[in-house]
Amino acid sequence: MRLLPILLAVAAIAQQPTYDLIILNGRIVDGAGAAWFRGDVAIRGGKIARIAPPNSLAKAAAKDRIDARNLIVAPGFIDIQSHSRDSLLRGDSRVISKVTQGITTEILGEGSTNAPYNDNTAKMYLDEANRKLDAQFAGPRGFRNWLAAIEKRGASTNFGSFVGATTLRVFGKGMDQGQPSAAELNAMRSALKNAMEDGAFGIASALIYAPGEYAGAAELIELSKTMAPYGGVYITHMRSEADKLLEAIDEAIEIGRKGGVPVEIYHLKAAGKRNHPKMAQAVAKIHDARSKGLDVQANMYPYTQGGTGLSACLPPWAIAGGKLFENLQNKEKRQKMREEIVADTGGWENLCVLSTPDGVLITAPEKPENAKYAGKTLAQIAQLSGKDWIEAAMDLVLSERDRVDAIFALNSEDNLRLQIRQPWIKFGTDAGGADPDTDRYLVHPRSYGTFTKILGRFVREEKVIPLEDAIRKATSAVATRLSIPDRGLVKEGFWADLVVFDPDTVIDNATFDRPHQVSTGIRDVLVNGVPVVRDAKHTGAKPGKIVRGPGFRP
C-alpha cells in the first residue's frame, strides 16, 4: 500500500506542465498602468502561459529560469518611431542599441518605406545597390514581400510598419511639386490599399522634407479616407514644429477629422528658443480636440536635440524633381537658396537658423575628404573651411551628394517634462539600430538610450511620472494605438515580449560625443519567449516576427 502514494506522486509530477522558461519572484509591472505586484511568469511556446504568486513556480519543471528578485518584469518596449529598416533588411539585424534599452518591437515607416516600388520611387535612391535591392518589392504585394524578406533574414526584434506618405506620393506622381492628377491620386490609392491589406498600420507623413512636403492637406485627406475602412492611423511629422507649430497641429487634426482616422503626432516638440512657449498651447490644443471627440495623440523622445539631414536647412523647392545637386551647382539657384535662408520668411522649417550654426552638429560624412568635419558644429566647419555657414552647409551637401546627417538643438527641458506627463504621450527613438562594437560614426544617443533615459532620469531621479505610467506609455499604449493584439502586456496568452531590469540602476549612457554606449540596468530581454539579451549581453538570437495592422488580409 505504501507504493500507491509514491506512484500517485510520480504521476502528478509527470502531469505537471514543462515550461520553456520561468521568471521567478519579480516585481511585475503589467503595462496596463496598474500598481506593480510580485509574481512568477512562466513561458511556453513563445507565449506567457501562467502568472502566479511569487516563488510559487520555483519547483515547476522548466528548461530555463531567470531569478528576478529585486528586479522589474515588464512588457518589452514598443518603439513607435524606428528607423531600423536598413539594419533589418541589409545590415546588423541584431539591432543591439535597441534591444539593450529594452525594445522588443520596432515600428517603421516615417515618410518613406521600401515599398511600394516602381520606376518613380526608384528615382528617390541615391545608391544603386539599394535601388536594385528594393526593386524586388515592385508589384502589388511589394509591402508584404518587404516585411517577409526581413522576417526570413532574421531579426532580434519584432517589426511592422506604416506605409510612407512620401513613397506613396512619389509612386503616383514622381518627384515633382503640385497637386496630383486624378490618375496619379488613383495610383496612390491603389498602392495604399495593397499596403493596408499587407499589414501597414496606416500612413506616415514627413511634411518638412521634400518631396513629402509637396503633399497638401487635401491629398492626405483623400488618402486617409482610403485607409479608414482598414482601421489605419494617420501618423505625421507635421509641416512645422517651429514657427507654424500650432497651425500644423490644426492641419493634422483637419486631416484626421475629414479623413475619418485617428491622428498620431511624431516626436512632439516646439522647435527653436523663440517657439518654446508654444508647447503649453500645443498641449492645450490637443486636449481641446480630444474633449470634442477627436482621437489625437502624440509621441516623443526625451532629448532637447533632434536629428535629421543638413539638406533640411535648404528651401523645399531645391530638391524638386530630384535636382538638389544640380541646383546647388547653379550660381543663380544657389543665390536664391541663400537669400531665402537669410530672410527666414519662406514658410518652411529653417532648421539651421532655428538651431543656430553653433547648435548644428555634423555626425557622419562619408567622403574621406569630409571626415575631418565629423563631430563638429556647422559654425566650426565654416571657420575651418574659411566660408560662412550657409556656403559651408551647401558645399558639404553637394560634396557628399547626400542629405548629411546632423543633430539640431531644438527643444527645452521644461517642455520635455510637460510632454511626458500627458496621458496621450508615447515614446519613440526616431533612430535606427547600431552596434557599439563596430560602429564608429556619431549617431544621436537616442539610438541607445531613449527608454532607459525615461526610466532612469525622468522616473527615478526627477519623479516626473510614476514607473507604472512610464511602462504603460512604452508598451500597451502603443499596442492599443496600433491595434496590435497579444502584445504590450504581461498577461496570460500574450506573446512573451518581456524586459527584466533594475529600477535602481537603469540609465542611459550614450552621449552626443560618445554615443556608442549601451544602457545600464537592462539585464534580460525576451522576444517571443526567446532571450535576446541575457545578463546584459546580446545572445545573438533573432526570434522577431512581423506585427501587422488591423487591415491585414492573409
C-alpha positions in Angstrom: 0.0 0.0 0.0 3.0 2.3 0.5 3.7 2.1 -3.2 0.4 3.7 -4.1 1.2 7.2 -2.7 4.6 7.1 -4.4 3.0 6.2 -7.7 0.4 8.9 -7.4 3.1 11.5 -6.6 5.2 10.4 -9.6 2.1 10.6 -11.8 1.3 14.0 -10.5 4.8 15.2 -11.3 4.6 13.7 -14.7 1.4 15.6 -15.4 2.9 19.0 -14.4 3.5 21.2 -17.4 7.0 21.7 -18.6 7.7 25.3 -19.3 10.3 26.7 -21.6 11.3 29.4 -19.1 10.2 30.7 -15.8 10.9 34.2 -14.4 10.8 33.9 -10.6 9.9 36.4 -7.9 9.9 39.7 -9.9 8.1 42.9 -9.4 5.6 42.7 -12.2 4.6 46.0 -13.9 2.0 44.6 -16.3 1.9 47.5 -18.8 -1.7 48.5 -18.1 -0.8 51.2 -15.6 -1.8 49.1 -12.6 0.4 49.1 -9.5 3.3 46.6 -9.5 2.9 43.3 -7.8 5.3 40.4 -7.0 4.9 37.2 -9.0 6.3 34.5 -11.3 5.9 34.3 -15.1 6.0 31.0 -17.0 6.5 30.9 -20.7 5.7 28.1 -23.1 5.7 28.2 -27.0 6.7 31.8 -27.1 3.7 33.0 -25.0 3.0 33.7 -21.4 1.5 30.5 -20.1 1.0 31.4 -16.4 1.3 34.3 -14.0 1.5 33.0 -10.4 2.2 34.3 -6.9 5.9 34.9 -6.0 8.1 31.9 -5.9 5.1 29.5 -6.4 6.7 28.2 -9.6 10.1 27.6 -8.0 9.7 23.8 -8.3 7.8 23.7 -11.6 9.6 21.9 -14.5 11.3 24.3 -16.8 14.1 24.3 -19.3 15.5 27.6 -18.1 15.0 30.0 -15.2 15.5 33.7 -14.5 15.8 35.0 -11.0 14.2 38.4 -11.0 14.4 39.1 -7.3 14.5 42.9 -6.7 14.0 43.5 -10.4 11.1 44.7 -12.5 9.5 42.4 -15.0 7.6 44.5 -17.7 6.4 44.1 -21.2 9.0 44.7 -23.9 9.0 48.3 -25.1 7.5 49.2 -28.4 9.3 51.8 -30.4 6.6 53.7 -32.3 9.1 55.6 -34.4 12.0 53.4 -35.5 14.4 53.9 -38.4 15.9 50.4 -38.3 14.7 49.3 -41.7 18.1 49.3 -43.3 19.6 47.4 -40.4 16.8 44.8 -40.5 16.8 44.4 -44.3 20.5 44.6 -45.1 22.6 45.4 -42.0 23.0 44.2 -38.5 19.6 42.9 -37.6 20.6 42.2 -34.0 19.9 46.0 -33.5 22.0 45.9 -30.4 21.4 49.5 -29.4 17.6 48.9 -29.4 17.3 45.6 -27.5 19.8 46.7 -24.8 17.4 49.5 -23.9 14.5 47.0 -23.6 12.9 47.4 -27.1 11.2 44.3 -28.4 9.1 45.7 -31.2 10.0 48.4 -33.8 7.5 50.3 -35.9 9.0 51.7 -39.1 7.7 54.0 -41.9 8.2 57.7 -41.2 7.8 59.3 -44.6 9.4 56.6 -46.7 9.3 52.8 -46.9 10.9 50.2 -49.1 7.6 49.5 -50.8 5.5 50.2 -52.8 8.2 50.4 -55.5 8.1 51.4 -59.2 10.1 53.4 -61.7 9.1 56.7 -59.9 10.2 55.6 -56.5 13.5 54.3 -58.0 14.5 57.9 -58.5 14.5 58.5 -54.8 17.5 56.3 -54.3 21.0 57.8 -54.4 22.6 54.4 -54.1 22.4 52.0 -57.0 22.8 48.9 -54.7 19.8 49.9 -52.6 17.8 50.6 -55.7 18.5 47.1 -57.0 17.7 45.5 -53.6 14.3 47.2 -53.3 13.4 46.5 -56.9 12.4 43.1 -55.7 9.4 44.8 -53.9 7.8 46.0 -57.1 4.3 44.8 -57.8 1.0 44.9 -55.9 2.3 42.7 -53.0 5.5 44.6 -52.5 4.8 45.8 -49.0 4.0 42.3 -47.8 7.1 40.9 -49.5 9.3 43.6 -47.9 8.2 42.5 -44.4 8.5 38.9 -45.3 12.1 39.5 -46.5 13.1 40.9 -43.1 11.5 38.0 -41.3 13.2 35.5 -43.5 16.6 37.2 -42.9 16.0 37.1 -39.1 15.7 40.0 -36.6 16.2 40.3 -32.9 13.1 42.5 -32.6 9.5 42.2 -33.8 8.8 44.7 -36.5 6.0 46.3 -38.5 5.5 49.5 -40.5 3.3 52.3 -41.6 3.4 53.0 -45.4 5.4 56.1 -46.1 3.3 59.0 -47.5 6.3 60.3 -49.4 6.7 56.9 -51.0 3.0 56.9 -52.0 3.2 60.3 -53.5 6.4 59.6 -55.5 4.9 56.2 -56.6 1.9 58.1 -58.1 3.4 61.4 -59.1 7.1 61.3 -59.1 9.4 64.0 -57.5 7.5 67.0 -58.9 5.7 69.7 -56.9 2.0 70.4 -57.4 -1.3 68.6 -56.8 -1.7 65.1 -58.2 -4.0 64.5 -61.2 -6.9 62.1 -60.8 -4.9 59.3 -62.3 -1.9 60.0 -60.1 -4.1 60.1 -57.0 -5.8 56.8 -58.0 -2.3 55.2 -58.3 -1.5 56.3 -54.8 -4.9 55.0 -53.5 -4.3 51.6 -55.2 -0.9 51.2 -53.7 -2.2 52.3 -50.3 -5.0 49.7 -50.3 -2.5 47.0 -51.1 -0.2 48.1 -48.3 -3.0 48.2 -45.8 -4.0 44.6 -46.8 -0.4 43.6 -46.5 -0.4 44.8 -42.9 0.5 48.5 -42.8 -0.7 50.4 -39.7 -1.7 53.4 -41.8 0.0 56.4 -43.5 3.1 58.1 -42.1 3.9 61.5 -43.5 7.0 63.7 -43.1 5.9 67.1 -44.2 9.0 69.2 -43.7 11.1 67.1 -46.2 10.8 67.4 -49.9 9.2 65.7 -51.8 6.9 64.7 -49.0 6.5 68.4 -48.2 4.7 68.8 -51.6 1.6 66.9 -50.4 -1.2 69.2 -49.4 -3.9 68.5 -46.8 -6.5 67.7 -49.5 -4.3 64.9 -50.9 -3.7 63.5 -47.4 -7.4 63.6 -46.6 -8.2 61.6 -49.7 -5.6 59.0 -48.8 -6.9 58.9 -45.2 -10.4 58.2 -46.5 -8.9 55.3 -48.5 -7.3 53.7 -45.4 -10.1 54.4 -43.0 -12.0 51.2 -43.7 -8.9 49.2 -42.8 -8.6 50.8 -39.3 -5.5 52.8 -40.3 -3.9 55.6 -38.3 -2.6 58.9 -39.8 0.8 59.5 -38.1 2.7 62.6 -39.0 6.0 64.5 -38.8 4.0 67.7 -39.1 4.6 70.5 -41.6 6.1 72.6 -38.8 7.4 72.0 -35.3 8.6 75.6 -35.0 7.1 78.9 -36.1 3.9 77.3 -37.5 3.6 74.6 -34.9 0.0 75.4 -33.8 -1.1 75.8 -37.4 0.5 72.4 -38.2 -1.4 70.8 -35.4 -4.6 72.3 -36.8 -3.8 70.8 -40.2 -3.1 67.3 -38.7 -6.4 67.4 -36.8 -8.2 68.5 -40.0 -6.8 65.6 -42.0 -7.9 63.2 -39.3 -11.4 64.7 -38.9 -12.1 64.9 -42.7 -10.3 61.6 -43.4 -12.1 59.7 -40.6 -9.0 58.4 -39.0 -7.1 58.8 -35.7 -4.1 61.2 -35.7 -0.8 60.5 -34.1 1.9 63.2 -34.0 5.5 62.1 -34.3 8.1 63.5 -31.8 6.0 66.4 -30.5 8.2 69.5 -29.8 8.3 73.2 -30.0 11.5 73.8 -32.0 13.7 76.8 -31.6 14.0 79.0 -28.4 11.6 81.6 -29.8 8.9 78.8 -30.0 9.4 77.1 -26.7 6.4 78.9 -25.1 4.1 77.4 -27.7 4.3 73.9 -26.1 1.7 74.7 -23.5 -0.6 75.9 -26.3 0.1 72.8 -28.3 -0.8 70.6 -25.4 -4.0 72.6 -24.8 -4.9 72.3 -28.4 -4.6 68.5 -28.3 -6.6 68.3 -25.1 -9.3 70.5 -26.7 -9.5 68.3 -29.8 -9.8 65.2 -27.6 -12.6 66.8 -25.5 -14.5 67.2 -28.7 -14.2 63.5 -29.5 -11.3 63.7 -32.0 -8.7 60.9 -31.5 -5.5 62.9 -31.5 -2.4 61.7 -29.6 1.4 62.1 -29.8 4.7 60.6 -29.0 8.2 62.0 -28.2 11.8 61.3 -27.5 13.4 62.6 -24.2 16.1 64.8 -25.7 16.2 68.5 -26.5 18.2 67.8 -29.7 16.7 66.3 -32.8 18.4 64.6 -35.7 17.8 64.9 -39.5 19.7 65.8 -42.7 21.6 69.0 -43.2 19.8 69.3 -46.5 16.6 70.1 -44.5 18.2 73.5 -44.0 17.6 74.3 -47.7 14.3 75.5 -49.1 12.0 72.7 -50.2 11.9 73.7 -53.8 15.6 73.0 -54.1 15.0 69.2 -54.2 12.0 69.3 -56.6 12.3 66.9 -59.5 15.3 65.3 -57.8 17.5 68.3 -58.9 19.1 69.2 -55.5 22.7 68.7 -56.5 22.1 70.3 -59.9 20.6 73.3 -58.2 23.5 73.5 -55.8 25.8 73.7 -58.7 23.8 76.5 -60.3 25.0 80.0 -59.3 21.6 81.7 -59.6 19.7 78.9 -57.8 22.3 78.8 -55.1 22.0 82.5 -54.5 18.2 82.2 -54.3 18.6 79.5 -51.6 20.9 81.8 -49.7 18.5 84.7 -49.8 15.6 82.6 -48.6 17.7 81.1 -45.7 18.8 84.5 -44.6 15.3 86.1 -44.9 13.8 83.3 -42.8 10.3 84.1 -44.1 9.7 81.3 -46.5 7.1 79.4 -44.6 9.3 76.3 -44.3 11.3 74.8 -41.4 14.5 76.7 -41.5 16.3 74.4 -39.1 19.8 75.8 -39.3 18.5 79.3 -38.4 16.3 77.9 -35.6 19.2 75.9 -34.1 21.9 78.5 -35.0 25.1 77.2 -36.6 26.5 76.5 -33.1 23.6 74.2 -32.5 24.0 72.1 -35.6 26.4 69.1 -35.1 27.5 67.1 -38.2 27.7 63.4 -37.4 28.9 61.1 -40.2 30.2 62.4 -43.5 31.0 59.5 -45.8 33.6 61.1 -48.1 37.2 60.8 -46.9 37.8 64.5 -47.6 35.0 65.4 -45.2 35.9 63.0 -42.4 37.5 65.9 -40.5 34.1 67.5 -40.1 32.5 64.6 -38.1 31.6 65.7 -34.6 32.0 69.4 -35.4 29.3 72.1 -35.5 28.4 73.9 -38.6 29.9 77.1 -37.1 33.2 75.2 -36.6 33.1 73.8 -40.1 32.6 77.3 -41.5 35.6 78.5 -39.7 37.8 75.6 -40.8 36.8 76.0 -44.4 37.0 79.7 -44.5 33.4 80.2 -45.6 30.3 81.5 -44.0 28.0 78.8 -42.6 25.5 78.8 -45.4 28.2 78.2 -48.0 29.7 75.6 -45.8 26.4 73.8 -45.5 25.6 73.9 -49.2 29.2 72.8 -50.1 29.0 69.8 -47.7 25.7 68.6 -49.0 27.0 68.9 -52.6 30.3 67.2 -51.8 28.6 64.3 -50.1 25.8 64.1 -52.6 23.6 63.1 -49.7 21.5 64.7 -47.0 24.4 64.7 -44.5 23.2 63.5 -41.0 23.2 66.2 -38.4 21.9 66.9 -34.8 20.0 70.1 -34.1 19.4 71.9 -30.8 15.6 72.4 -30.8 13.6 71.7 -27.6 13.6 72.7 -24.0 14.0 70.6 -20.8 10.8 72.1 -19.3 8.8 71.2 -22.3 10.1 67.6 -22.2 8.7 67.3 -18.6 5.4 68.8 -19.7 5.1 66.4 -22.6 6.0 63.3 -20.6 3.2 64.0 -18.1 0.4 63.9 -20.8 -1.8 60.8 -20.7 -1.8 60.5 -24.5 2.0 60.6 -24.9 4.1 57.6 -26.1 7.8 57.1 -26.7 9.8 56.5 -29.9 13.5 56.7 -30.6 13.3 58.3 -34.1 16.5 56.3 -34.7 17.9 53.1 -36.2 19.7 50.3 -34.5 23.5 50.5 -34.0 26.3 48.2 -32.9 28.6 49.5 -30.2 31.4 47.2 -31.2 31.7 48.1 -34.9 30.0 51.5 -35.5 32.4 54.4 -35.3 30.4 57.3 -36.7 28.4 59.6 -34.5 24.7 58.8 -34.0 22.1 60.5 -31.9 22.2 59.0 -28.4 18.5 58.2 -28.6 19.6 55.2 -30.7 20.8 53.7 -27.4 19.1 55.4 -24.6 15.5 56.7 -25.2 13.7 54.3 -23.0 16.4 54.0 -20.3 16.6 57.8 -20.0 12.9 57.9 -19.4 13.2 55.2 -16.7 16.4 56.5 -15.1 16.2 60.2 -15.3 12.5 61.1 -15.6 11.1 58.3 -13.4 13.7 57.5 -10.8 15.7 60.7 -10.5 13.2 63.5 -11.2 10.0 61.6 -10.5 8.2 63.3 -13.4 5.9 60.3 -13.7 5.4 57.1 -11.8 7.1 53.9 -13.1 3.8 52.3 -13.9 2.7 55.1 -16.2 6.1 55.2 -18.0 5.8 51.5 -18.7 2.3 51.9 -19.9 3.3 54.6 -22.3 6.2 52.5 -23.6 4.1 49.3 -24.1 0.3 48.8 -24.1 -0.4 52.5 -25.1 1.4 51.8 -28.4 -0.1 48.3 -28.9 -3.6 49.7 -28.3 -3.0 52.7 -30.6 -1.9 50.4 -33.5 -4.4 47.6 -32.8 -1.5 45.1 -32.2 -3.1 42.1 -30.5 -1.5 39.9 -27.8 1.4 42.3 -27.1 2.2 45.1 -24.7 1.0 43.5 -21.5 2.3 40.9 -19.1 -0.8 38.8 -19.4 -1.5 35.1 -19.9 -1.9 34.2 -23.5 0.1 37.2 -24.7 3.4 36.9 -26.6 6.3 36.8 -24.1 8.0 40.1 -25.1 9.5 40.9 -21.7 12.2 43.0 -20.2 13.8 42.4 -16.8 15.6 45.5 -15.4 16.9 47.0 -12.2 14.8 50.1 -11.3 17.6 51.4 -9.0 20.3 51.4 -11.7 18.7 51.7 -15.1 20.0 54.6 -17.0 21.2 55.7 -20.5 24.9 56.1 -21.0 25.1 57.3 -24.6 26.2 60.9 -25.1 26.5 63.2 -28.2 30.3 62.9 -28.3 30.3 59.2 -27.2 27.0 57.7 -28.4 28.0 54.1 -28.8 27.4 53.1 -25.2 24.7 50.6 -24.2 22.4 51.3 -21.3 22.9 50.2 -17.7 20.3 48.2 -15.8 18.6 46.2 -18.6 19.5 42.7 -17.6 17.3 40.4 -19.7 15.2 40.9 -22.7 12.9 38.2 -24.3 11.3 38.4 -27.7 8.6 35.8 -28.3 9.9 33.9 -25.3 13.4 33.8 -26.6 16.2 35.6 -24.7 17.9 38.1 -27.0 19.7 39.8 -24.0 20.8 37.7 -21.1 22.8 39.2 -18.2 23.1 42.4 -20.2 24.7 40.7 -23.2 23.2 40.1 -26.6 22.7 36.4 -27.2 22.7 36.6 -31.0 19.2 35.2 -31.2 16.8 36.6 -33.9 13.3 35.4 -33.0 11.5 38.6 -34.2 8.1 38.3 -36.0 6.1 40.6 -38.2 3.4 42.6 -36.5 0.6 43.9 -38.7 -2.2 46.4 -38.7 -5.9 45.5 -38.4 -6.5 45.7 -42.1 -4.2 42.7 -42.9 -5.6 40.2 -45.3 -3.8 36.8 -45.1 
